[in-house]
Amino acid sequence: MFNVRGLRKNKKGQTAIEYIIVAGGLFTAFLSFYVLYSNLVPKQFEQGAQLILKEYKTED
């Protein structure tokens, strides 16, 4: 009915493919977060610096 040897080989191959897909998905997610935050954080620092300088200048 079932070929046990063939089933084991297919299961190993399926597991390997699942690991590759999950690793690719995680890599894509981390890369997306990196791109998002590498653009977002410097802009926020710039805005914060401008706000601090503006407040500092008005106190004089």
C-alpha positions in Angstrom: 0.0 0.0 0.0 2.5 2.6 1.1 6.1 2.8 0.3 7.7 3.5 3.7 11.1 4.3 2.3 9.7 6.7 -0.2 7.6 8.3 2.5 10.6 8.9 4.7 12.6 10.5 1.8 9.7 12.7 0.9 9.2 13.7 4.5 12.9 14.7 4.8 12.7 16.7 1.6 9.5 18.3 2.8 11.1 19.3 6.1 14.2 20.7 4.3 12.0 22.8 2.0 9.9 24.0 5.0 13.1 25.1 6.8 14.3 26.9 3.7 10.9 28.7 3.2 10.8 29.7 6.9 14.4 30.9 6.9 13.6 32.9 3.7 10.5 34.4 5.3 12.4 35.4 8.5 15.2 36.9 6.5 12.8 38.9 4.5 11.0 40.1 7.6 14.2 41.1 9.3 15.4 42.9 6.2 12.1 44.7 5.9 12.4 45.9 9.6 16.0 46.9 9.0 15.1 49.0 6.0 12.1 50.6 7.7 14.0 51.5 10.9 17.2 52.6 9.1 15.0 55.2 7.3 12.7 56.0 10.3 15.2 56.4 13.2 17.5 59.0 11.6 14.4 61.1 10.6 13.2 61.0 14.2 16.6 62.0 15.6 16.7 64.9 13.2 13.2 66.0 14.2 14.1 65.7 17.9 17.4 67.6 17.4 15.5 70.4 15.7 12.9 70.5 18.5 15.6 70.7 21.2 17.5 73.4 19.4 14.3 75.4 18.9 13.5 75.1 22.6 17.0 76.0 23.5 17.0 79.1 21.3 13.7 80.4 22.7 15.0 80.2 26.3 17.8 82.8 25.6 
